[in-house]
Amino acid sequence: MRHYPQKVENYTNAFLVTAGLTLFMAFFTLAAVKGIVWVMLAAALIDTFIRAGEARLRTSKVGEDS
């Protein structure tokens, strides 16, 4: 008889909230120290990395389907 592991709790929402709060605090600190221009540049850079990673994953999944 096989004993499968039990399901674990889903911590996705907790992670997303914590990551969002951490980013908010980092951007707020950056705005206080360097100014709003640096916040806008940092946010644009993070967005670019996220979009590039998403595009890379999408192209790798297309290759797996065929």
N, C-alpha and C positions, 0 to 999 in steps of 0.2 A: 504494500500500500504506500502510495506517495503522499507526503505531507507538503503541500504547497505553502509558501510564506503567506502570511496574512497581509491584507492591504494596509498601506501606511496612510497617515493623514496627509491631506493636501495642504501644503504650506505656500502655494503659489500666491495667493492674495496677500498673505503676511509679508512675503518677500517683496512683492511689487510695492506695497505701501512703504516698507522700510527703505527700499531703493529710492522711491520718490521723495521721501522726507530727507534722505541723505543728499540727493541731488539739489533739493531746495535749499538746504543749509549750505551746501558748497557754493551754489550760485549766489546766495545772499551774502556769504562771506567774501566772495570774489567781487561782488558789486560794492561792498563796503570798503574793500582795500584798493581795488584797481579802477572801479567804475563800471558803468553799465555796458560800455563797448566791449569789454573783455568777457562779460557774461554772454553777450550776443555771439561773440566769436566762439566761445567754448561750446555753447549750445549748438551752433551750426556745425562745429567739428564733430561733436558727439552724434548728431543727426546723420551726418555724412557717413560715419563709421557704421551706424546701425543700418542705414540703407544699403551700403556696400555689402555688409554681411548677409543681409536678406537676399540681395540679388545673387550673391555667390551660392547661397543655399538653394535658391530657386533653380539656378542653372544646373547644380549638381543633382537635384531631384529629377529634372527633366531627363538627364542622361540615364538615370536608373530605371525609368519607366519603360524605355525602349529595349 
